[in-house]
Amino acid sequence: MPLSNADPKQRAWVEVFPKAIQANTRRIRNFISENCLLMAVVKADGYGHGSVTVAEAALAGGAENLGVATLQEALDLRKAGINCPILVLGNLFNSKDLKISLKKDLMITLSSSKEAFLCQKLAEVQNKFFDVHIKIDTGMTRLGCDPGLALKLVEVVDSLPNIRLKGIYSHLALADCENNIYAESVTSSQKEKFECLLSNLKSRKKPFCKHLANSAATLRHKDLHFDMVRVGLALYGYSPFLDFQNNFALEPALAVRARVTLVRDVPAGTGVSYGHTFTTNRPSRLAVVGIGYADGISRSLSGKISVLIDGNFYPQVGSITMDQLVIDLTEKPDVQVGSIVTLLGVDGYSVITPYQWSEITGSIPWEILCGFKYRLPRVVI
């Protein structure tokens, strides 16, 4: 177990900037209409930023609701004293989890009547009301009720005296695809299916929250906002659209830094790291940095990225290993053991973004941000 008095910046760490999250939330809050609610999606430990830190900053910036993927994520927020409405976006299906959700005043997602009847049974025993959102699968082909069965599910929920329908929602599959006719067609089809269901529920007297938009749809399609938007990536300072980034002035809320642990001079023709995938072609000064793929720096980035020191770029060379990587500092001989290296984020007037890494690995910025592992302490700045 780590020592409680260990310096979190001893080896490698993630810096988190809650003021940036708060500012991003406020910008989004001001962008959407006044009567549209904002759900801050803080699943996956707040996209690697720390769920409690993100939740508190987002609520301070104007978010009214929080969204998580798992029950444990919701419980962590409740344990931290966060008492706002929290929706569990994942599918809870056993009585133990649902009972805990009821006790902690969490909203859960329903995709079928089976869970609805189970919720009623639990709520009836405790003489409480269970708040739920129904999810409709309009084209994601993941969680959610088939649109043809949605009205029946609403009727079932309305017939259960201890169940309160707080919302109906769906999830867009291609809203973040740019300049793509097929994507626009799919998004339009999903909207149409969602609106068709809502139209059939106009005679329903009890109000409920309607939500469809993720970050991409929130920033690009105001007609998809409905009663609430669910924003994830944009909270953390990144637009799903590269061409939209500067226009919205989002602030990155995370940096990954590590320390140089050894500096050494080697002659030309020296092989570096596993497999000797890199060989020096001149006398070189190399530095070992105490971070590797076990921390979330993918091995597939080996030899394809640079790092920042004092605002300048220096190449990473050789294979990234489990706990360490090597950089070529021949052009900066004054670097010492203990010097700070920025792998992701801002250093001086320069920046390295998750977009750059995701293009190299064939991944997406979401995965990069969520990939930084538990042994990197989160340091709130």
N, C-alpha and C positions, 0 to 999 in steps of 0.2 A: 504494500500500500504506500502511496506517496506520503511524504512527511508533510504535516500541516504547515510547517514553517518554511517549506521549500520556496525558493524564489521562482515565481511563475515565468519569469523572463530569463531563466538560467540557460535554457537550451533553445526552445522554439515555442511560439505561442501565436494565438489569434487575438488581434486587437479589434474591439467592437466599439462603434461610435453611436450611442443611443440618440445623440442630438441629430445625427443625420437621419436616423429612422423617424424621429419625431418630425423633422422638417419634410421628409418625403411624404409622410402620412398627411401632414397639413396641406401640402401641395395637391395631393389627390383629393382630400376632403374639400378643398376650395374648387376643384375641377368638376366634381360631380354636383348634382343639384342638392339644395338644402334639405329636401325631404327624402333623399336617398341615403340609406344607412351604409356604413363602411365596415366590412368585416376584415380584420387583419388576420391573415393566415400565418400561424406561427408553428406549424407542424415541423417535424424533423429538427427539433430543438431550435426553432426559429431559423430554419435554413442554415444551420450551423453557427448562428450568431448568439445563441442562448435564448431559450423561449421566454423566460421571465423578463430578461432585459428588454427583449423586443416587445413583448406584450405591454409592459409598463410604458415604454416610449411611444408605442402606437396609440395607446389609450390617451396619453397626454397630448398626442397630435390630432386627436379627433375621432379615432375609431370608436365604435360603440359595441362591436361584437368581436369575438375571437373564434378562429377555426383551427381545429387540430385533426390529426388523422387517427390517433389511438386514444384509448381510455387513459392510459398512463400519462400521456402528454397533458390531458385535461386535469388529471389529479395533481400533477406537478404544479400547475398554475393555481389551482385551488389551495394547495398547501402553502404557496407563496403569498396567499391573501388576496388573490385576484378574484373578484366576485361578480364580474360582468357576465353577460350571456356568453356561453361557450358551446359551440356546436361540434360534436364529434362527426367528422366527415366519413370515417370508416364505418364498416358494417359490424355492429355488435349483435351477437346472436345467442349468447348463453345467459341464463338467468342471473348468474353471479355478477357478471359485468353490468347487466342492465340494472340490477338492484343497487350496485354502487353508484351508477349514473344517476339514479333517482335520488339517492341519499345526498349526493353532492350537487344537486340542482343543475345537472347538465342536460343539454338538448341532444338527442340522438337522431341518427338518420334511419329512416325506414325504407326498405325496398320491397317489402312484401307484407301481407296480412299476418303471416305467422309470427313475426316479431311484434306486430301490433297487439295481437291477443296476449302474448307473453307480457308485454308492458302493462296491459290492462290488469292482468292477474296480480302482478307485483304491486302496482299502484293501489289497487283495491284493498289488498291486505294491509297496506300501510296508511290507508285513508289519505292519499296524496294525489296530486295531479302530475302526470308525466308529460313533459313538453317534447314534441317531436317535429322533425321536418321530413317530408316525403321527398325522395329523390326519383326523378323520372329519367330514364335512359333515352335521350333523343338522338343518339348517334355516337356516343363514346364507346358503347358496348363494353361497359365495365359494371359498376354498381348502378342500381336503379331499377325501377319498375318499368315494364314495357308500356309505352304510351296507350296502347289499347286496353290495358288493365288499370290505368291510373285512376279513372273516375270511380271504379269499384273500390279501389284501395282507399280513396278519400271517403267514400260512403262508409266503409268499415270503420275507419278511424273516427268519423263523426258519430258512429253508433256506440262507441265505447265511452262510458261516462267519465272515466278517469284519465282519458287521453286528450290533450289539447294540441291541435294542429297549429304550430307556430309558423310553418313555412313550407313552401314547395319550391324545389330547385332542380336544375340540371347542370351538366358540365359540358363545356365546348371542347371539341376535339382538335380543331384546326384554326382557332382564332389567332394563333401566333404565327401563322404562315403568311409571309409577305408576297404581294403581287402574284397571287396564285388563284386562277379562276376556279379550279376545283375546290380549293379551300373556302373561297367565298360562297360557293354553291352549297357546300356542306353546312357552313355556319348559318346561311340563310334558311336551309332546311330544318336545322335544329331549332332556330328561332320560331319558325312557322309551327312546328310540332308543339313547342312550349306554349305559344300563344293560343293555339287551338284548344289545349287543355284548359288554359285560364279562361278562355271564352265560355267554355262549357261549365265553368264554376262561377259565372257571374251572379247567378241567383243565390249562391251560398251567402248567408248573412254574416257569418263569423269572419272577421278579417284574418288574413295571414300574409306573411312576407314572401314575395316572389323574387328569386335571385337566380342569375344565369352567368353573369360576366366574371371572368378571371382578370388578371392584370392586363392581358392583351386586349380583351374586349372593353375593359374599363377605359383604356387610353385611346382606343380607336373608334369605338362604336357606342355612342351615347344612347342609341335606340335599344341597346342590350342591357342597360343599367337596371331597369325595373325598380324594385323597392330597395335593393341592396346589391352592392358589388363585393366580390371576394378577391382581395388583393394580396398576392404573395410577393413575387419577384420584385415588383416596383417598390415595395416598402424598403427593400434592402439596397436600393440605389441603381437598379438595372431595369431598363425597358426590354420587353421581349423583342422589340424592333430596334435594330442598330441605327436606322435612320431617324428614329424618334427620340433617341437618347438626349441629344443636346437641346432639343426643343422643350423638353419637359424639365430640364435642370435637376435631375435626380442626383443625389449624393451617395456614393458608395459608403457602406456602413461597416466595412470589414477590411482588415489587412492581415496578411500572414507574414510573420517575421521569424528569423532564426539567427543564431550566432555562429561566427566562424570558430571552429574548435581546434584547427591546426592549419598552419601555413608552411608550405614546403617548396623548395626549388628543385626542379628535375631537369635532366638534359633532354635534348631532342631525341625522338625515337622511343619515348617512354609510354608504355601502354597504361591506360587508366581504367580502374574499376573492373567489375565482372565482364568477362568476354573480350576485354581490350577493344571495345567498339570505337574507342578514340585513342589515337596515338599522337603525342606532341610532335610538331614539325619544326620546333625551335626550342631553345632553352626557355623553360616556362616557370612561372610562379603559380602554384595551385593552392587553393584553400578548400578545406573540408568544412562543410556546413552541417550542423546537427539536426537534420530533418530528412525524412525519406518517405517511401510509399506507405509505410505503416502509419504515417501521420496524415496521409491524404494527397501526397505529391505523386501522382500516378507515374509508374515506371514507363508508360508509353510516351511521357514527355521527355525522356532521356535524350540529351543532345539537341533538343529542339526549342529550348526556352532560354531566356536570359533572366538575370536577377538585377536588383537595384542596390547600389551602395552609394550613398551621398548623391542621389539623383541621377547617377550614371549607370548604363547597362553593361553587364559582364556575362559572358556565355557560360552556361552550365555544360560540362563535358563528361563523357563517359556515362555508364549506366547508373540511373538512380537506384540506390539500394534501400533496404528496409528502413534503415535509421539515419542514413547520411547521403549526401550528394557532394559533388566536386564542382568548383567553378574555376575558371581561368582568370587570374588576376595579374597576368604579366604586364598589362597596361596600367595597373594600379598597385605598385609595390609597397605602398605605405599601409596597407590593410594589416591589422594585427589580430591575434587571437582575442575573441570577445567582441569584435566588430559586428554590428547589426546588418543583416542582409534582408531585404524586402523581396519576398517571392510573389506576393499578390498585394495590390493596393498602391497607395500614393507614397512617393519618396521625393521630396523636393518638388520640382516641376514635372516630374515623370510619373507614369502610372502603368501598372500591369493589371489587366482586367481578366475576369473569368471567361470573357468572350475569346480572348487570345488562346487560352488553354483549351477551351472546348473545340475550337476550330482545328487545333493540332490533333486532338484525340478523337475527333468525330463524335463528340458528346454534346452536351448543352450546358449553359451557365448554371442551371438549377443543380445539376449533378456535381459540378465543381464545388459549389458553395456548401453542399450537403456532405461533401466527402472528407472534410477535415475531422480527424478522429479524436477520440476521448482524451488521449494523452497530450493534446495541445491545450494548455490552459486558455480559457477565455479571459482576457484582461479588458475590463471596461474603461474606456478613456473618457 
